[in-house]
Amino acid sequence: MYDLKVTLPLASGVAQISAPPTAADAIAMVEADAGLTAVQRRDRISAVMALVRICRPVDDGRPSPADTRRDAPLVPMTCALLRERLYRRQPKAFGFNNQRTFENFISQVRPSVPMMMRQ
């Protein structure tokens, strides 16, 4: 499949490029989704928070939940970043006991990646 995205000029003649959605945007999207059960919402938010702990720009050990929430706007939710950060190392490097646990984590994160960012 070819990537045919083009930035088109607005009526004013100036092209607009928006910043990619962040983990904070994904958390807000999950919190606002009325179609999710309480358990689904909890599990998806937990998976996005785990993603922030893995992908956060500062690695100073295990962050508190408040630190993770603070860093959520700094983690872009793009497929390219997620591929780079999550698949270059073995799941054990992120604290997952086995491949199946890692796959479960990915299956919870994937729906939280905004649709416009999926390739």
C-alpha positions as CSV (number, residue, x, y, z in Angstrom):
1,M,0.0,0.0,0.0
2,Y,1.3,3.5,-0.8
3,D,1.1,6.5,1.4
4,L,-0.6,9.1,-0.6
5,K,-1.2,11.7,2.1
6,V,-0.6,15.3,1.0
7,T,-0.8,18.4,3.0
8,L,-3.4,20.6,1.2
9,P,-3.5,24.4,1.5
10,L,-6.4,25.9,3.4
11,A,-8.6,28.5,1.7
12,S,-6.2,31.2,3.1
13,G,-3.4,29.6,1.0
14,V,-1.5,28.5,4.1
15,A,-1.0,24.8,4.7
16,Q,-1.9,23.5,8.1
17,I,-0.1,20.7,9.7
18,S,-1.4,19.5,13.0
19,A,0.6,17.8,15.7
20,P,0.1,14.1,16.1
21,P,-2.2,12.9,18.8
22,T,-0.6,12.1,22.1
23,A,-1.1,9.4,24.8
24,A,-3.1,12.1,26.7
25,D,-5.4,12.5,23.7
26,A,-5.8,8.7,23.6
27,I,-6.7,8.5,27.3
28,A,-9.2,11.3,26.9
29,M,-10.7,9.5,23.9
30,V,-11.0,6.2,25.9
31,E,-12.5,8.1,28.8
32,A,-15.1,9.7,26.6
33,D,-16.1,6.5,24.7
34,A,-19.6,5.7,25.9
35,G,-19.5,2.4,24.1
36,L,-16.9,0.9,26.5
37,T,-17.8,-1.0,29.6
38,A,-16.1,0.1,32.8
39,V,-13.7,-2.9,32.6
40,Q,-12.8,-2.2,29.0
41,R,-12.2,1.5,29.8
42,R,-10.0,0.6,32.8
43,D,-8.0,-2.0,30.8
44,R,-7.4,0.4,27.8
45,I,-6.4,3.3,30.0
46,S,-4.0,1.0,31.9
47,A,-2.5,-0.2,28.7
48,V,-2.0,3.4,27.5
49,M,-0.4,4.3,30.8
50,A,1.9,1.3,30.5
51,L,2.8,2.5,27.0
52,V,3.7,5.9,28.4
53,R,5.9,4.3,31.0
54,I,7.7,2.5,28.1
55,C,7.9,5.4,25.7
56,R,8.3,8.4,28.0
57,P,11.2,10.7,27.1
58,V,12.8,10.6,30.6
59,D,13.8,7.2,32.0
60,D,14.3,7.7,35.7
61,G,13.2,4.3,36.9
62,R,9.6,3.3,37.6
63,P,7.5,6.5,37.6
64,S,4.5,7.1,39.8
65,P,1.0,7.2,38.3
66,A,1.1,11.0,38.6
67,D,4.4,11.1,36.7
68,T,3.0,8.9,34.0
69,R,-0.1,11.1,33.6
70,R,2.2,14.2,33.5
71,D,4.3,12.6,30.7
72,A,1.3,11.4,28.6
73,P,1.2,14.6,26.5
74,L,4.9,14.0,25.6
75,V,4.3,10.6,24.0
76,P,3.0,10.8,20.4
77,M,0.5,8.1,19.5
78,T,1.8,7.4,16.0
79,C,2.3,4.0,14.4
80,A,5.9,4.8,13.5
81,L,6.8,5.7,17.1
82,L,5.0,2.7,18.5
83,R,6.7,0.3,16.0
84,E,10.1,1.8,16.8
85,R,9.8,1.7,20.6
86,L,7.9,-1.5,21.0
87,Y,9.4,-3.9,18.5
88,R,13.1,-3.2,18.6
89,R,13.5,-4.9,22.0
90,Q,12.3,-8.1,23.5
91,P,9.1,-7.9,25.6
92,K,11.1,-8.9,28.7
93,A,13.0,-5.6,28.4
94,F,9.7,-3.9,29.2
95,G,8.9,-6.2,32.1
96,F,6.5,-8.6,30.3
97,N,6.9,-12.2,31.4
98,N,6.1,-13.8,28.0
99,Q,5.1,-13.1,24.4
100,R,1.5,-13.7,25.1
101,T,1.3,-11.1,27.9
102,F,3.0,-8.6,25.5
103,E,0.4,-9.4,22.8
104,N,-2.4,-8.8,25.2
105,F,-0.9,-5.4,26.0
106,I,-0.7,-4.6,22.3
107,S,-4.3,-5.7,21.8
108,Q,-5.4,-3.2,24.4
109,V,-3.2,-0.3,23.1
110,R,-4.1,-0.7,19.4
111,P,-7.8,0.5,19.7
112,S,-6.5,3.6,21.6
113,V,-4.3,4.7,18.6
114,P,-6.5,7.3,16.9
115,M,-8.0,6.1,13.7
116,M,-6.4,8.8,11.6
117,M,-2.9,7.7,12.7
118,R,-3.3,4.1,11.6
119,Q,-1.5,3.0,8.5
